[in-house]
Amino acid sequence: MVISQRGPSQVKLLVVALIIILTVLGAVCTSLLREAAMAGRTAAADARSSLVPPRPALTPPEEAYAHALWAIHGDVKNAAVTLTFSGLRYKLKEVQVRAFETGVQAASKSFSDAEERVRALAPPASLTQVHTQYLDAVHLFQQSAAEMLKVSEDGRDDHLLVAQPLSQEASEKLLRVGNMIWPGEYLPN
């Protein structure tokens, strides 16, 4: 009987092959476990979502109000962006006080115009709370703009720190309104 001896290179090759095979098996097992866990989570989420009744469609008066408010909402979002970027550009020293003031004043005027337009709408009784929240958001943006304009009066940047939470709260109110009457709208800043 002849027993062949394996050389050092054959042993190394065998060890490397075993390591590769074990690594591939480990990766396959890990992916199978991950897939099984994801399938379980998806099934649980589907079961929960089927328990939640679908949101009812807006009535024709609600739809008309939502459509009218949408036209105003575009202007409010643009003014909010102008307000935010005016403050950022000023703080980053990209603009001087006068350019900052001009941007904030333009946003403030847009908010005032929007307030008038929103007040002119007659919401259906079911959307009275939404209407009130929207006006509250516009008022908060107006307060934020007024606070920001104080920077041009006294040169103190701490007015920006007071104005920011007002804008943040206004944005959150707009988000809540949007979730109620324009679901799926992208999130405001």
Backbone bond lengths (Angstrom), bond angles and torsions (degrees), N, CA, C in turn:
res aa  C-N    CA-C-N  psi(-1)  N-CA   C-N-CA  omega(-1)  CA-C   N-CA-C  phi
1 M - - - 1.419 - - 1.522 108.78 -
2 V 1.307 112.89 131.04 1.461 118.69 -177.13 1.521 107.82 -109.10
3 I 1.268 114.40 122.70 1.466 119.46 176.74 1.512 106.73 -105.57
4 S 1.272 113.30 121.72 1.469 116.43 -179.72 1.517 108.76 -87.01
5 Q 1.241 113.75 138.92 1.454 118.18 177.90 1.520 108.54 -95.26
6 R 1.282 110.98 137.61 1.460 116.41 179.29 1.513 108.32 -89.50
7 G 1.310 113.43 140.72 1.453 118.84 179.11 1.515 110.99 -81.06
8 P 1.322 115.91 169.31 1.464 120.19 -178.84 1.534 112.02 -59.70
9 S 1.307 119.82 -32.97 1.461 120.69 -178.13 1.523 111.11 -71.04
10 Q 1.348 117.24 -33.13 1.455 119.78 178.63 1.536 110.41 -70.38
11 V 1.296 118.45 -37.00 1.462 122.47 178.49 1.539 109.41 -66.13
12 K 1.307 115.32 -43.82 1.471 119.34 178.62 1.522 110.21 -61.98
13 L 1.325 116.70 -41.95 1.452 121.58 179.74 1.528 110.33 -63.10
14 L 1.309 117.60 -41.34 1.454 122.42 178.68 1.533 110.84 -64.96
15 V 1.316 118.06 -42.93 1.470 122.39 179.34 1.533 110.25 -64.28
16 V 1.331 116.87 -44.28 1.477 120.83 179.49 1.520 109.65 -63.15
17 A 1.348 117.10 -42.02 1.461 120.77 179.75 1.525 110.44 -62.94
18 L 1.327 117.55 -41.82 1.462 121.12 178.33 1.540 111.05 -64.07
19 I 1.307 116.19 -41.62 1.473 120.13 179.08 1.527 110.02 -62.34
20 I 1.321 116.66 -43.76 1.473 120.57 179.69 1.516 110.26 -63.85
21 I 1.316 117.23 -44.63 1.462 120.44 -179.79 1.523 110.53 -62.82
22 L 1.322 117.72 -43.71 1.472 120.91 178.83 1.530 111.51 -65.23
23 T 1.314 117.36 -37.63 1.467 121.28 178.49 1.523 110.59 -64.75
24 V 1.330 116.41 -45.95 1.468 120.27 179.48 1.522 110.33 -63.42
25 L 1.336 117.54 -43.57 1.463 120.61 177.69 1.530 111.24 -61.69
26 G 1.328 116.96 -40.23 1.469 120.65 177.65 1.522 111.58 -63.04
27 A 1.329 116.32 -42.64 1.468 120.24 179.11 1.523 111.06 -65.08
28 V 1.323 117.17 -41.19 1.460 120.92 179.05 1.529 110.17 -64.37
29 C 1.315 117.11 -45.13 1.468 120.20 178.85 1.532 111.18 -62.52
30 T 1.311 116.99 -42.61 1.461 121.04 178.86 1.521 110.74 -60.91
31 S 1.360 116.76 -45.40 1.460 118.53 179.97 1.512 112.25 -66.34
32 L 1.325 117.35 -37.08 1.465 119.07 177.82 1.524 110.90 -64.91
33 L 1.316 116.94 -41.92 1.460 120.03 177.55 1.530 111.59 -63.82
34 R 1.322 116.26 -42.03 1.458 120.53 179.38 1.528 110.29 -63.56
35 E 1.318 117.28 -44.33 1.469 121.32 179.16 1.525 110.89 -61.85
36 A 1.323 116.64 -42.43 1.465 120.46 179.54 1.526 110.27 -63.39
37 A 1.328 116.84 -40.73 1.470 120.63 179.36 1.524 110.60 -66.69
38 M 1.330 117.78 -41.56 1.474 121.64 -179.86 1.524 110.19 -65.65
39 A 1.339 116.89 -40.16 1.462 120.22 179.10 1.527 110.08 -63.11
40 G 1.327 116.71 -39.30 1.453 120.42 177.56 1.518 112.13 -64.77
41 R 1.335 117.16 -41.51 1.471 120.85 178.07 1.510 111.16 -65.63
42 T 1.332 117.12 -42.32 1.464 121.12 -179.80 1.523 110.38 -63.75
43 A 1.326 117.01 -42.04 1.458 120.54 178.74 1.526 110.54 -63.31
44 A 1.333 116.90 -40.90 1.469 120.56 179.11 1.522 110.45 -66.45
45 A 1.330 117.33 -40.78 1.471 120.72 178.89 1.517 110.50 -66.05
46 D 1.329 117.31 -40.14 1.465 120.51 177.98 1.523 110.65 -63.77
47 A 1.324 116.35 -39.72 1.463 119.75 179.35 1.524 110.58 -64.90
48 R 1.340 117.29 -40.91 1.462 120.47 178.39 1.514 111.57 -67.43
49 S 1.345 117.23 -42.70 1.462 119.56 -176.54 1.518 111.23 -68.06
50 S 1.329 117.47 -27.08 1.455 118.62 178.79 1.528 111.30 -73.82
51 L 1.335 117.35 -17.72 1.453 121.22 177.80 1.528 112.14 -79.70
52 V 1.341 116.37 -22.54 1.457 120.80 -179.23 1.528 108.47 -84.28
53 P 1.316 117.13 123.22 1.471 117.98 -179.67 1.526 110.22 -67.60
54 P 1.317 117.26 147.13 1.465 119.06 179.32 1.518 110.41 -65.43
55 R 1.300 114.56 150.32 1.449 120.89 179.43 1.527 109.25 -68.98
56 P 1.324 118.13 132.19 1.471 118.86 179.96 1.527 111.14 -68.69
57 A 1.294 115.71 149.35 1.465 120.77 177.76 1.525 109.63 -68.14
58 L 1.318 115.56 153.91 1.464 119.63 176.43 1.527 109.36 -68.64
59 T 1.314 114.81 144.60 1.465 119.86 175.38 1.526 108.07 -73.63
60 P 1.318 119.00 164.45 1.477 119.52 178.46 1.535 114.04 -54.97
61 P 1.347 120.07 -43.40 1.476 118.13 176.25 1.534 112.62 -64.18
62 E 1.334 116.92 -38.47 1.465 120.23 177.94 1.525 110.33 -65.34
63 E 1.313 115.59 -41.38 1.465 120.44 178.83 1.529 110.77 -62.73
64 A 1.326 117.39 -41.67 1.466 121.34 178.87 1.535 110.39 -63.45
65 Y 1.330 116.13 -42.50 1.466 120.15 178.24 1.526 110.76 -64.08
66 A 1.330 116.23 -46.13 1.470 120.46 -179.68 1.527 110.48 -60.20
67 H 1.310 116.56 -39.52 1.463 120.56 179.27 1.530 111.01 -66.43
68 A 1.329 117.09 -43.34 1.474 121.09 179.47 1.531 110.68 -65.68
69 L 1.326 116.43 -40.38 1.462 119.70 -179.64 1.526 110.65 -69.95
70 W 1.340 116.78 -31.43 1.467 120.84 179.65 1.534 110.42 -59.73
71 A 1.326 117.30 -39.45 1.466 121.26 179.36 1.531 110.85 -61.75
72 I 1.302 116.59 -36.65 1.468 121.82 178.67 1.532 109.96 -77.20
73 H 1.296 115.72 -37.27 1.463 122.30 -175.59 1.534 111.78 -58.53
74 G 1.305 116.96 -37.37 1.466 120.23 177.79 1.523 111.28 -59.23
75 D 1.331 116.22 -42.77 1.469 120.29 178.62 1.531 111.39 -67.09
76 V 1.324 116.59 -38.63 1.470 120.42 179.95 1.529 109.80 -65.48
77 K 1.331 116.95 -43.57 1.467 119.32 178.96 1.523 110.99 -63.18
78 N 1.327 117.33 -42.48 1.471 119.97 178.39 1.524 111.05 -62.14
79 A 1.324 116.74 -42.13 1.466 120.23 179.16 1.536 110.31 -65.42
80 A 1.328 117.08 -37.87 1.469 120.55 178.62 1.526 110.46 -63.92
81 V 1.315 116.29 -40.53 1.474 120.34 177.92 1.528 109.62 -65.45
82 T 1.324 116.59 -44.03 1.472 120.59 178.09 1.520 110.56 -58.92
83 L 1.328 115.99 -44.46 1.464 120.80 179.86 1.530 110.82 -61.07
84 T 1.316 115.84 -47.79 1.463 120.56 -178.72 1.521 111.52 -62.39
85 F 1.323 116.07 -48.96 1.456 118.91 -176.31 1.527 112.48 -72.13
86 S 1.315 118.07 -27.12 1.465 119.69 174.46 1.523 109.43 -62.71
87 G 1.330 115.90 -45.42 1.460 120.00 178.40 1.523 112.58 -64.49
88 L 1.329 115.76 -43.12 1.469 119.14 179.77 1.527 111.53 -64.44
89 R 1.314 116.28 -46.55 1.463 119.59 -178.08 1.535 110.74 -64.01
90 Y 1.326 116.41 -36.42 1.463 119.30 177.46 1.527 109.85 -66.27
91 K 1.321 115.94 -46.94 1.468 120.22 -177.26 1.529 111.43 -64.66
92 L 1.329 116.66 -33.49 1.465 121.15 178.24 1.525 111.99 -83.50
93 K 1.323 115.77 4.14 1.462 123.60 178.20 1.533 112.48 61.03
94 E 1.345 115.30 33.40 1.466 120.31 176.08 1.525 110.67 -86.96
95 V 1.338 117.52 -20.39 1.462 121.86 178.38 1.526 109.63 -133.68
96 Q 1.307 114.93 157.95 1.460 121.36 176.51 1.530 109.01 -85.71
97 V 1.311 116.19 172.87 1.460 122.13 -176.82 1.526 111.38 -58.14
98 R 1.312 118.34 -41.07 1.477 120.69 -177.05 1.528 111.49 -65.29
99 A 1.322 118.06 -41.71 1.468 121.02 178.21 1.531 109.92 -66.76
100 F 1.315 116.36 -38.77 1.463 121.80 175.75 1.522 109.67 -60.23
101 E 1.321 115.69 -48.57 1.457 121.43 -178.99 1.528 111.02 -60.90
102 T 1.319 117.23 -41.51 1.466 121.27 179.46 1.525 111.17 -61.66
103 G 1.332 117.02 -44.46 1.463 121.02 178.66 1.514 112.36 -63.17
104 V 1.327 116.52 -44.68 1.468 120.80 -178.86 1.530 110.10 -67.35
105 Q 1.331 117.28 -39.43 1.466 119.80 178.03 1.528 111.14 -64.30
106 A 1.325 117.67 -39.61 1.467 121.15 177.92 1.529 110.04 -62.46
107 A 1.318 116.89 -44.06 1.470 120.45 178.42 1.519 110.52 -63.85
108 S 1.326 116.25 -42.38 1.459 120.99 -179.87 1.528 110.96 -60.63
109 K 1.328 116.54 -42.51 1.470 120.22 177.95 1.524 110.65 -63.99
110 S 1.324 117.08 -40.14 1.476 120.27 177.92 1.524 110.78 -62.08
111 F 1.336 116.41 -39.76 1.461 119.18 178.52 1.527 111.11 -66.23
112 S 1.330 117.24 -39.43 1.470 120.27 178.30 1.521 110.84 -64.36
113 D 1.337 115.87 -43.88 1.465 120.10 177.76 1.528 110.43 -62.30
114 A 1.320 116.33 -41.65 1.462 120.53 180.00 1.528 110.66 -63.93
115 E 1.322 116.16 -40.41 1.461 118.86 178.82 1.522 110.82 -58.68
116 E 1.330 116.83 -45.92 1.470 120.48 178.39 1.524 111.26 -59.40
117 R 1.306 116.36 -44.34 1.465 120.60 -178.51 1.528 111.44 -66.45
118 V 1.347 117.35 -39.43 1.464 120.18 178.87 1.516 109.84 -67.37
119 R 1.314 117.19 -41.78 1.472 120.63 179.40 1.526 111.35 -62.54
120 A 1.320 117.12 -28.20 1.466 120.76 -179.73 1.534 112.07 -74.88
121 L 1.329 116.97 -15.96 1.464 120.28 179.13 1.522 110.13 -77.70
122 A 1.322 114.86 147.64 1.464 120.59 175.98 1.524 107.60 -112.51
123 P 1.335 117.18 96.85 1.458 118.64 -177.80 1.530 111.05 -71.98
124 P 1.326 116.83 148.50 1.465 118.02 171.25 1.529 108.93 -65.38
125 A 1.305 117.05 158.34 1.470 121.28 -176.65 1.530 111.76 -54.77
126 S 1.317 117.39 -34.36 1.463 120.60 -178.24 1.528 112.70 -69.16
127 L 1.336 117.89 -18.00 1.474 121.20 -178.45 1.528 112.59 -114.40
128 T 1.316 117.13 16.64 1.469 120.35 178.68 1.522 110.94 -60.85
129 Q 1.320 116.72 -41.81 1.472 120.23 -179.99 1.533 110.19 -65.71
130 V 1.316 117.39 -39.39 1.464 121.66 177.41 1.529 109.72 -62.10
131 H 1.307 116.23 -44.36 1.466 122.40 178.96 1.534 110.32 -59.14
132 T 1.326 115.90 -45.39 1.468 121.27 179.31 1.523 110.87 -63.67
133 Q 1.331 116.79 -43.55 1.466 120.44 178.34 1.523 110.73 -61.77
134 Y 1.320 116.64 -40.04 1.460 119.35 -179.14 1.529 110.24 -64.95
135 L 1.328 116.64 -44.44 1.470 119.83 177.15 1.522 111.34 -62.60
136 D 1.327 117.19 -38.65 1.473 120.72 176.83 1.531 110.22 -60.05
137 A 1.323 116.15 -42.39 1.471 120.17 179.85 1.527 110.33 -63.00
138 V 1.308 116.70 -44.36 1.470 120.30 179.30 1.528 110.07 -62.12
139 H 1.340 116.94 -41.36 1.474 120.29 178.45 1.527 110.98 -62.98
140 L 1.322 117.05 -40.80 1.465 119.80 178.20 1.530 110.94 -63.27
141 F 1.323 117.05 -40.30 1.469 119.44 176.23 1.529 110.32 -63.42
142 Q 1.328 117.28 -39.33 1.464 120.36 178.03 1.529 110.94 -63.39
143 Q 1.326 116.56 -42.55 1.464 120.33 177.83 1.525 110.97 -63.39
144 S 1.322 115.69 -40.01 1.463 120.38 178.86 1.525 110.26 -62.65
145 A 1.330 116.23 -44.96 1.470 120.22 179.40 1.531 110.74 -63.11
146 A 1.326 117.05 -42.40 1.468 120.45 179.36 1.532 110.61 -61.81
147 E 1.330 116.16 -40.12 1.466 119.78 178.56 1.527 110.55 -66.40
148 M 1.323 116.21 -41.09 1.463 120.07 -179.82 1.521 111.55 -64.53
149 L 1.322 117.45 -35.12 1.468 120.41 179.61 1.527 112.31 -65.24
150 K 1.308 117.66 -21.01 1.462 120.99 177.64 1.531 111.31 -64.02
151 V 1.339 116.28 -23.44 1.468 120.02 177.38 1.526 109.94 -60.20
152 S 1.338 116.35 -40.51 1.468 119.01 -178.97 1.528 111.55 -73.50
153 E 1.325 117.85 -18.57 1.460 121.01 178.86 1.527 111.79 -82.51
154 D 1.347 116.44 -45.56 1.469 118.07 -175.20 1.528 114.22 -119.68
155 G 1.336 117.18 -3.28 1.459 120.50 176.09 1.523 115.26 74.94
156 R 1.327 117.52 8.75 1.467 120.41 -178.13 1.530 110.23 -92.58
157 D 1.325 115.67 120.31 1.456 121.53 -178.45 1.530 113.64 -71.86
158 D 1.334 117.66 -13.23 1.458 118.82 -178.91 1.530 112.19 -64.63
159 H 1.336 117.33 -15.62 1.468 120.26 175.38 1.533 110.02 -64.69
160 L 1.309 116.21 -30.87 1.467 119.90 177.97 1.531 110.60 -65.92
161 L 1.325 116.32 -35.10 1.466 120.43 178.57 1.530 111.71 -69.65
162 V 1.323 116.30 -30.36 1.468 120.59 176.99 1.533 109.48 -76.34
163 A 1.328 116.88 -36.60 1.467 121.88 -176.28 1.528 112.83 -72.74
164 Q 1.318 117.26 -33.74 1.471 120.45 -173.48 1.531 113.72 -59.26
165 P 1.333 120.01 -47.56 1.475 118.15 179.70 1.533 112.79 -62.79
166 L 1.332 116.81 -30.28 1.464 119.55 177.28 1.524 110.35 -64.68
167 S 1.318 116.53 -45.36 1.466 121.05 177.50 1.528 110.77 -64.23
168 Q 1.312 116.41 -39.41 1.472 120.43 179.61 1.525 110.46 -62.53
169 E 1.322 116.83 -46.17 1.469 120.48 179.47 1.525 110.63 -63.77
170 A 1.335 116.42 -39.73 1.467 120.06 177.99 1.529 110.52 -61.90
171 S 1.313 116.82 -43.60 1.464 120.71 178.97 1.525 111.41 -62.07
172 E 1.318 116.70 -39.62 1.464 120.61 178.76 1.527 111.15 -65.44
173 K 1.330 116.66 -39.18 1.474 119.87 176.47 1.526 110.36 -63.72
174 L 1.333 116.67 -42.58 1.463 119.36 178.09 1.522 110.84 -61.85
175 L 1.312 116.46 -37.04 1.461 120.40 178.42 1.524 110.68 -63.22
176 R 1.337 116.87 -44.18 1.468 120.24 178.75 1.530 111.04 -62.84
177 V 1.324 117.01 -42.60 1.467 120.40 177.21 1.524 109.66 -61.75
178 G 1.317 115.90 -46.13 1.458 120.21 -179.61 1.513 112.71 -60.43
179 N 1.331 116.99 -39.63 1.463 119.91 178.53 1.524 111.89 -64.28
180 M 1.323 116.08 -27.39 1.464 119.37 -178.68 1.527 112.08 -82.39
181 I 1.325 117.57 -41.45 1.472 117.73 -173.75 1.523 114.54 -115.12
182 W 1.325 118.34 -16.03 1.472 121.52 176.62 1.514 109.52 -131.29
183 P 1.322 119.48 62.01 1.458 119.34 -177.58 1.531 110.64 -59.25
184 G 1.297 114.97 141.95 1.458 119.58 179.00 1.513 113.92 92.13
185 E 1.337 117.33 -3.60 1.460 119.63 176.77 1.518 107.14 -67.07
186 Y 1.343 115.68 144.87 1.459 117.60 178.26 1.521 110.22 -64.69
187 L 1.314 115.34 154.75 1.448 120.92 -175.48 1.526 112.00 -72.26
188 P 1.333 115.82 138.26 1.453 117.55 176.11 1.501 111.66 -72.52
189 N 1.341 114.50 169.36 1.469 118.03 -178.22 1.505 111.62 -68.98
